[in-house]
Amino acid sequence: MPDQPAPEIELLRAAYAAFNARVIDTALALMAPDVTWPKAFKGGSALGHEGVRAYWTEQWSEINPHVEPVTFHPEEAGRILVEVHQVVRDLAGAVLADEHVGHRFTIAQGLIQAMEVCPLPSSGHTA
């Protein structure tokens, strides 16, 4: 029997796909109403669906990020560390950043409760 991805990993894959396609409503449907999301390029946090919508709308008016999950590392208490390959371009298409970073998600009741940007384990991929 082939290994099937855990529902949490499928949830996160769907969230990344919606983010990269700029389909905010699809991404928000995968998040708890009181989700906490880091404002990675501004500082602070966005709270709730409308906070995330406002942050992403502002972000996409200034930069063009594309984030692909590479590996998923389940952790304790409903948390998953995702290694992502992140390429950020300016609106003219020039690459501003091309790096591997960590995203730690907290998942409860089948929805994303929180995300934080974190270091990758030292045994992880180096760009």
C-alpha positions in Angstrom: 0.0 0.0 0.0 1.6 3.3 -1.0 2.2 6.0 1.7 -0.6 8.5 1.6 0.2 12.0 2.7 -1.3 13.0 6.0 -4.4 15.2 5.8 -2.3 18.0 7.4 0.2 17.8 4.6 -2.5 17.9 2.0 -4.0 20.9 3.7 -0.6 22.7 3.6 0.0 21.8 0.0 -3.4 23.3 -0.9 -2.6 26.4 1.1 0.7 26.9 -0.7 -0.9 26.3 -4.1 -3.7 28.9 -3.4 -1.1 31.4 -2.2 1.1 31.0 -5.3 -2.1 31.3 -7.5 -3.1 34.4 -5.6 -6.5 32.9 -4.7 -6.9 34.4 -1.3 -10.4 33.0 -0.5 -9.3 29.5 -1.2 -6.3 29.9 1.1 -8.3 31.6 3.9 -10.8 28.7 3.8 -8.0 26.5 5.0 -7.3 28.7 8.0 -9.0 29.2 11.4 -11.0 32.4 11.6 -8.6 33.6 14.3 -5.4 32.6 12.5 -2.1 34.2 13.4 0.2 34.9 10.4 3.6 36.5 10.3 4.1 39.7 8.3 7.4 38.3 7.2 8.4 41.3 5.0 6.9 44.0 7.3 7.2 42.7 10.8 4.5 41.9 13.3 1.6 39.6 12.7 -1.7 39.6 10.8 -4.7 38.3 12.8 -7.7 36.6 11.4 -8.9 36.2 7.8 -9.2 40.0 7.1 -5.8 40.7 8.5 -4.2 38.0 6.3 -6.2 39.3 3.3 -5.0 42.9 3.9 -1.4 41.8 4.4 -1.2 39.6 1.3 -2.9 42.2 -0.8 -0.4 44.8 0.3 2.5 42.3 -0.1 1.5 41.4 -3.7 1.3 45.1 -4.6 5.0 45.5 -3.8 6.7 42.1 -4.4 6.0 38.8 -6.2 6.8 35.9 -3.9 6.5 32.2 -4.9 6.8 29.6 -2.2 7.2 25.9 -2.9 7.1 23.3 -0.1 10.1 21.0 -0.3 9.8 18.7 2.7 7.4 18.3 5.6 8.6 17.4 9.1 5.7 16.5 11.5 6.4 17.7 15.1 4.7 17.5 18.4 1.2 18.9 19.3 -0.2 19.3 15.7 2.8 21.3 14.4 4.5 20.7 11.1 7.8 22.3 10.0 7.9 22.8 6.3 11.1 23.5 4.4 10.2 25.8 1.5 12.0 27.2 -1.5 11.1 30.8 -1.6 11.8 33.0 -4.6 10.9 36.7 -4.2 10.8 39.0 -7.2 10.1 42.7 -7.6 7.2 43.6 -9.8 9.5 44.0 -12.8 10.6 40.3 -12.3 14.1 40.8 -10.8 15.0 38.3 -8.2 15.3 39.8 -4.7 15.7 36.6 -2.7 16.1 32.9 -3.6 16.4 30.9 -0.4 15.3 27.9 1.6 13.4 28.9 4.8 11.3 27.1 7.4 7.6 27.6 8.0 6.2 26.1 11.2 2.5 25.6 11.1 0.1 24.8 14.0 -2.9 22.9 12.8 -6.1 22.2 14.9 -9.5 20.9 13.9 -8.2 20.5 10.3 -7.4 24.2 9.9 -4.2 26.3 10.0 -4.2 28.1 13.4 -0.8 29.8 13.1 2.3 30.0 11.0 5.8 31.3 11.9 9.0 31.7 10.0 11.8 29.8 11.6 15.3 28.4 11.0 15.6 25.1 9.3 17.4 22.3 11.2 21.1 22.4 10.4 20.9 19.0 8.8 18.5 20.5 6.2 19.1 21.6 2.7 21.5 24.5 2.1 21.1 26.7 -1.0 
